């Protein structure tokens, strides 16, 4: 069986397809090797991982403080809210 070189996957290869979005906002596939319209940019702004971590810390501290206050642990509940407030400073 003779060895045949494989064609790279990219423009010029008949198996290559580009996916994009047309002017009406619907998706289409072009098998010509060139996209007919550019792909739309993402609609959501990027959120840094550090901000997500601090936000989850604030939410967790607030929930913990609420549960502790409802169960009668006043001092620990207030302390949990203070920890959440300290973490919220980092969200600015």
N, C-alpha and C positions, 0 to 999 in steps of 0.2 A: 504494500500500500504506500503510494508516494506521499511525501509530506508536502502540504500546501500551506502557504503563509496565510494567516488570518488578517483580514482588513481591520484596522482600528475602528472602534465605535466613535463616530463623529460625523461632521458634515462631509458629504460625498459618499457615505455608506448608505445603501438603500434601506438598511434596518434602523437607521438613526431617526429619531423623532424628537422634535422639540415641543414642549408644552408651554402655552402662553394664554393670555386673556385678550379677547377681541374688544372692540370699542363699546360693545353693548354689555360688557361685563361677564359674558359667559366664556367658559373654557373651551379651547380648541387645540387640536394636535396637528402639527404641520410635519409632513414627511418629506418636505423639500430640502431639509437641512438648514433652513433659516427660519427663524421665528418671524411671523408677519407683524406682530405687535409686541411691545415689551411687556414683561410680567409686572403686574401692579405691585407697588411697594406694600409692606405690611401696614395694617391700619392701627395697630397697638404700639404704643411707645415701649421701648425696652426698659425693664426695671432691673437694677443691679441686684445681685444675689445678696449683698450685705443689707440692702434695704428690706428685702423680703424676710431675712433672718431677724432683723430688729422688730419688724412689724409683727411677726409671729410671736416673738418674745413678749411684746406689749399685750397682745391679745391673750396669750396664755396666762400672764400675770393677772390681768383683769378678771378672767374667768376663775382663776384660783382664788383671788381675793373675794370675789362674790360668793363662791361656794363656802369659803371659810367663814365669812360674815354670817351667812345664812345658817351655819351650823353652830354659831355661838362663839367661835374663836376670834374675838374682836381684835386682839393684838396682832395675831398672825395675818388676819385679813387686811388690816391697815398696812402691815409690812409688805404684803404682796402688792398692794396698790402703789406703795412707794417705789418698789422695785420696778413696776411697770412704768411709772412716771420717769424714773431714771433712764430706763431703756428708751422711752419716747423722745428724750433729748437727742438721741442719735438719729432720729428720723428727719431732722431739719436739714 
